[in-house]
Amino acid sequence: MATIRLGDVSPNFTAQSTEGIINFHDWLGDGWGILFSHPADYTPVCTTELGTVAKYKAEFDKRNVKVVALSVDGLESHKGWINDINETQNTTVNFPIIADEDRKVSELYDMIHPNADDKLTVRSVFVIGPDKKVKLIITYPASTGRNFDELLRVIDSLQLTAYRKLATPANWKSGEDCVISPSVTNAEIPELFPKGYREIKPYLRMTPQPD
């Protein structure tokens, strides 16, 4: 089984979901995507996570990001779990959940870690760009709920830096100053970053976030 690394093309697959059959690359279209996995249905931490994702849908839509969840349980189980999520989290699940009973997708994305559990998926997150390449991978333990504010922050950074010669510093949030890539010469800065810049060190130059 191949390990997926940053920059790899995300493996394509066709699978059953709570919103019908999904061909992953076709479903993503020309936008961004998040694929995230859950060990099983009716798990407490994941119930809170799926409820949170439903509440964040407008934020993901604003960034042209589609979200899809996955667990190794079947469609009927998913549908019952969605009822619980909607009830306990005071929301409506508004994204598909893949039924991966044959673990085909889990194996494809290396989500079964035998040292953690040889039957259930670990809690992985993959952010995928419009070029279908993997931009971010995070794997969480079962006991720690995911931080979706952090995922939005990372997507803001990825979308900003994908097309500009910029990086984002520690704890950066959208609207704050950015780091100019070392490949940019000082002579190129006025054209690329007309808002100007501060040179802290020759290798550390800050510029306001472009519009």
Summary of the structure (lengths in Angstrom):
residues: 211
radius of gyration: 19.2
end to end distance: 42.4
largest distance: 61.1
contacts: 616
relative contact order: 0.15
helix: 30%
strand: 26%
